[in-house]
Amino acid sequence: MKEVRCSSFFRVLILSLALPSFADPVQDQVRFRQYYRQLFPDLTLQDYAQGVYAIDPVARESWLAIEEFPPYEAAVEQGEALFNTPFKQTGNRYADCFPNRGIAIAQNYPLWDRRQGEVVTLARALNDCRLKNREAPLNDERGDLASLLAYMSYTSRGQAINIIVPEDDPRALAAYRQGKDFYYRRHGRLNFACATCHVQNAGKRLRSELLGPSLGHTAGWPTYRLKWGETGTLHRRFRECLTQIRAEPPPAQSAVLRNLEYFLSYMGNGIPVTGPSTRK
C-alpha cells in the first residue's frame, strides 16, 4: 500500500512541478518536501544533509568511519592557504570580494545577482574575484577551486541553506524555472531525468547503488568522492551524471547548470551545510 501511495503522489508531484511556466517556488518547495515526507517518514529535514547515508544504514557505518579521518582535510587546508594568499597583480585577497570577508557565507549561494541579471554560484563568484584581480580563472571542476570551496563550505558548516528567489524580479523566477525544467526534463539516450533517479526511484537500487533523495543534494559540496580519489565540485557531479545517461553535458558553470543548482538549493532551504563531505 505504501508503494502505491508514493507512486500516486509522484505522479501528482510531476504534474504540479514539471510545468515550469506555472512555477511558484514556495509551492514547489512544499510539494517537493511533502513527497519525501511520505517516502521517508522517519527522516527529519536536517537528516537530508547526509545524502544517501540518511537512508542506507549499512553504508552509513562505513561513511562514519571514514569521517573520523576525512580525506578532504587536505583540500580544506589548501583552500584556506589559497584564500589568504594575496593576488600577485593587486595585493588583494579573496576575502576582499565577499561579504563578511568570505567567512560563513556559503549557505547563501547560489544567489541572484540583480546587476548581472543571472545566478551566481560560489564557484562562479570565486572566479569572478580572480578576474577582477587580473588573475586567470581556475578549473571549474577540481583542483584549486574545489579546495577554495572546501574551505569556504567548512566555515559555513551547520548554517542553514538560505537561497532567495526574489519575487520582484521576473528574471530570477525565469532562471529558477529553467533550473527546474532541466531537472524534470528527460535527457540522453537513456531518456532519464534527474528526477527519475532521485525522486521517482529514491531509496531503490540501481545495480548495487542505493539512489539517494534530491532533497539536500547541494548541502555536502564540494565532496571527496572515493571514485575520484580527490575533492570535486557539484558541477563535476552534474556533468558526470549526464554523461552516465548518455547525454551531452553542458559546461561546468554554464547558465543552465547554475540555474539547476539554484533550483535544487532552494528546495533544500533550512538544511544545514555539511560540506565538504565524503561520498562513494
N, C-alpha and C positions, 0 to 999 in steps of 0.2 A: 504493500500500500504506500509506503514512504517513497519508493522509487516512482510510482505513478504520479504522486503529488508533485514531486520535484520535476519530473518530465513535463507535466502540465504547466507548472509555474515557469519553467524555462521557455516554453512557447509563448506565454504571456509576456515574459520579460523581453524576448526578442521582438515581439510585435510592438511593445511600448518603447523600447530603447533603440532599435535598429534603424529607425527612420530619422536621420539627422535633421531634416527640415523642421521637425517638431520637438527638437531637443529643448528640455528645460533642465539645467544642470542639477538643481536641487531635487527635482522629482526623479531624475535618473539615479542619483545617489541613493535615494530612499529605496527604489525598486531593486537596485543592484545589491544592496545590503540585505534587503528582505529575502532575496533569493538565497544568499549564503546562510542566513539565519535558519532557513528551512532545511538547507542541505547539511549544515554542521551546527546543530542546535546547542552543542556543548561549548562552542568557542565564544570567547568574548571578542570585541573589536580589536583589543590590543594583541590578542593571540595571533592575528593575521600578520603581524610583523615578523613572525618566524617562518613565513612561507610554507613550503610543503611539510616542514618538520612539525607544524602545528597539528597535522592530521596523520602523520606517519610515525608512530611511537618507536618502531624499530630503528628507522633512520635517525630519529631524534637522539637516541642514545649515542650513536656514533658521532653525530654533529656536536653534541655537548662535550664529548671527549676531545674533539679537535679544537673546540673553542677554548679549552684550557690553555693551549699554546697556539693561538690563532696564527695562521700562515700569512695573514695580511698585515701583521705588525710592522714588517719591514717597509711596506708601502706607506703606512701612516707616518713612520719616522722620516722616510724620504720626502713625503709630501710636506711635512712640517718644515724641513730644511729648505725645500724649494720655495715654500710660501714666504719664508722670511729672508730669502736671498734678494738683494736689490737687483733691479734690471740694469743691464750694462749701459744702455743708452740714456736713461733718465735718472737712475738712482732711486726711483720709486719701488714700492713692493706691491704684491697682490693686495695686501690689506688696504692700500690707498684707493682701490677700485670698488670697495664694497661697504655697505652699511655695517656698523658695529665692527669695522675693520676685519670683516670676513669670519668672525667667530660666532658659532651657534646660529647660523642663518640658513643652513642647507634645507631645513624644513619648509622654507618659503619658496623653494624652486621646484619646478619651473614657474616663472612669473610672467604676467602680461606686461610688456613694455609699451606704454602708450606712445612714446615718442617714435620708437622704431616701428610700431604697429605690428608686432609679432611676439610670439612666445620666446622667452629667453631661458634656456636651461642653465644650470650652474656650470656645466662644461662649456657651453657657448660663452657665458659671462667671463670665464677664465681666459679663453682665447681672445675675446674682445679686449680684455685688460692687457693682454700681451701686445695686441696690435696697436692699442692706444699708446703703449710704451715702446713702440718701434721694435718689437720682438716678433719672430716668426711664430705662427700658430703651432700648437702641439698636435700630435696624432689623437684623433677623437675617440679611439677605442682602447688604448692601452698605454703603457709607459708612464711618462711624467704626468700626463693629465689624469690618469687613473690614480696615481699617487696623491696628487693635489686634492682630488675629490675624496679620497680615502681620509685624508687629514681633516678636511672641512666637514665631512659627514660625521667623523668621530667627535668633533666639537659640538655636534648637534644631537648626539645620542640622547634618547629619552624625550626629545622635543616632539610635539605632535605635528604631523604634516598639516600644513596650513596654506592650501592653494586657493587663490581667489580668481573667479571668473567675473570681471566687472559687469554689472547689469546695464550700465550706461554706455558701454562701448560695443556696438554690434560686431566690430572686427574680432574682439575677444571671443564672443559667442561663436562666430564663424570658425575660428581656429579650434575651439573646443569641439564643435560639430565635426570638423574634418578629422580630428583625432578619434572621435567616437565612431565615425563612419569607417575609418580604416580598421578599427578594432573588430567590428562586426562583419566587414566585407570579406568574402572568400578570396583567397589568393593562390596562385601557383597551380602546378599540375596536380597536386593532391587535393585542391579545392577546399582548403582549410581556412577558417578564420581564427584569429586569436581566441575568440570566444568558444570555438569548437572544442579546444583542449581545456581551457582554464575556466569556463563557465559550464558549458553543457556536460563536459566529462570530468570536471574537477572531482578528485577523490577516486577516480578509476585508474586502471593501469594501462599504460601504453608500453607494450613489451614488459620490461622489468621495472619501469619507472612509474611511480605514482604521480599523477598530474595534480599540481598544486592550484589553489584558487588565485584568481587575478586580484582579489581584494588584498591590498597591502603589498602588491608586487614591487612597488618602487621604494619601499621602506629600507631595504637592506643593501642598496647600491652605493658605491661600486662593490663588487664581490670578487673574492678569490675563489675561482672555480677549480676544483680538483682536476677537471678535464683539461683546463687551460694551463694549469701549473703556474698561474700568475693572476694578478688582480686586473679586472677589466671593467668596462663601463656598461651601463644599461643599454646603450645603443648598439654595442657589440653583440649583446644578447638578442636584441630585437632582430638584428640582421642575420644572426645565426639561425634563429627560429624560422625566418622567412626562407633562408637557403634550404633548411631541412624539409620544408613543404614544397620545394622546387619552384620557388618564386624568386623573381629578381629583386633583391633588397635595395631600397633607396639608400643613399649615402648616410653615414652617421652624421647627426646634427642637421640633416635636411629638414625643411619645414614640416614635412609630413610626419617624420619621426619625433620631432619636438612637440608637435600637436598631439601625437599619440601619447607621449609621456605626460602632457598636460592633462588629458582626459583621465588616464589611469591614476595619476597623482591626486587629482580632485576626488576621484572615487575613494581614495584612501585617507581623506582628511580625518584627523583625530588619531590615526595610528602612529605610534612612536617611531622615530627614525632609529634604525638598528645598524646602519651602515658604518663602516664596511663590515661585510659578513662573509661567511664561507658557505658555498653550495657545491653540490656534486658536479 
